[in-house]
Amino acid sequence: MEFRPYIPPEKSLPEYTVKAFFLGVLLSIVMGAANAYLGMYAGMTVSASIPAAVISMAILFAFKDRNILENNMVQTAST
């Protein structure tokens, strides 16, 4: 079985865009505040990686020119 990457090497997709930057900053503020509140209220925190990935996918789905690399950047920034 031959390995085929999801995005071929000859295709150039933008990864670091303005919308991805602002969405990553916004989600990092929201996830940080939620973790701080949960840590003070319940005494434990949760990993923000999976909720950030799901929320960024849902928000980026509204844009026409979205791609998986932008979602990866937003999830990494917000985590």
WOGI-V295683 format. One record per backbone hydrogen bond with DSSP energy under -0.5 kcal/mol. NH is the residue of the N-H (numbers start at 1). CO is the residue of the C=O. Records with the same first field share a line. If there is no record, write none. Layout:
NH->CO ; CO
This chain:
8->6
11->8
13->11
17->15
21->17
22->18
23->19
24->20
25->21
26->22
27->23
28->24
29->25
30->26
31->27
32->28
33->29
34->30
35->31
36->32
37->33
38->34
39->35
40->36
41->37
42->38
43->38 ; 39
44->38
52->48
53->49
54->50
55->51
56->52
57->53
58->54
59->55
60->56
61->57
62->59
63->60
66->63
71->67
72->68
73->69
74->70
75->71
76->72
77->73
78->74
79->75
